[in-house]
Amino acid sequence: MAENPYAAPRTHVEDIPESLPDGQFIPDGRGVPAGNGWRWIADAWRFMGPQRWTFIGVVLLFWILILAASFVPVLGGIAVTLFSPVISGGIILGCDAVRRGEQLEVAYMFAGFQRHFGKLLALGAISFGLGILLGIVILAIVGVTLGGALFTGAELTPEQIVALGLPMVLALLVALAISIPIYMFLWFAAPLIVLADKEIGAALGMSFQGCLKNILPFLVWSVMVVLLAIPATIPIFLGWLLLGPVLTVSVYTAYRDIFYEA
């Protein structure tokens, strides 16, 4: 009997990864609804899809490198700050490759050393410098208010101890007030460098503008991160093996949502 030419093929046909559209780049980004803060996380989970284990492996390797560097006194911490944008930029490149229908590979983690290395390293240096500046401000506030009491050697009364807590609260509030705009400058800088080929100054400015236009979505994102972190932390932090990669990819999904028109 002749074979039916209209029948479905019997041999296994490999699934072709879905390729998502490039979209139109929006300089300085656009404002999106507040609910998109949750959507960035949900989209990140779906985006990882069948390559979820590869994403977990890449982020886990990143954490292991950070942990190993932390055992090196002083220089280890400096190296982590300097090279984190380089590795993060590589992971972002890997995310963009997945969007185009390609397979994620561990090699993408080190792609930042080959592409835009100078700008990404300079971004790490800027982050390091801003961190030092923030530390100096906090130490100055604490030192001015607590220095006299701590170095007199006199025994403090309970009332004095309570009073000394106020400068600590002030230092935390100042640190928060300074750190938020710092994060706004840095949050999308690496994606803008590796994907939009922006210079450092332009990337920092566009990142700040993109974040400024989306305060409410970022607030929703932050609240959801806190809520998800609770169950992720309870089983001896094992939940972070899933949540960590999802949050890492959510930076990319947020970047695409804010800086690209589908």
SULHURA-V331493 format. One record per helix or strand of 2 or more residues. SS is the DSSP state (a for helix, b for strand). FROM is the first residue (numbers start at 0). LEN is the number of residues. Records with the same first field share a line. If there is no record, write none. Layout:
# SULHURA-V331493
SS->FROM-LEN  FROM-LEN
This chain:
# SULHURA-V331493
b->23-2  259-2
a->35-35  74-25  105-8  116-35  157-29  188-6  199-13  214-20  239-20
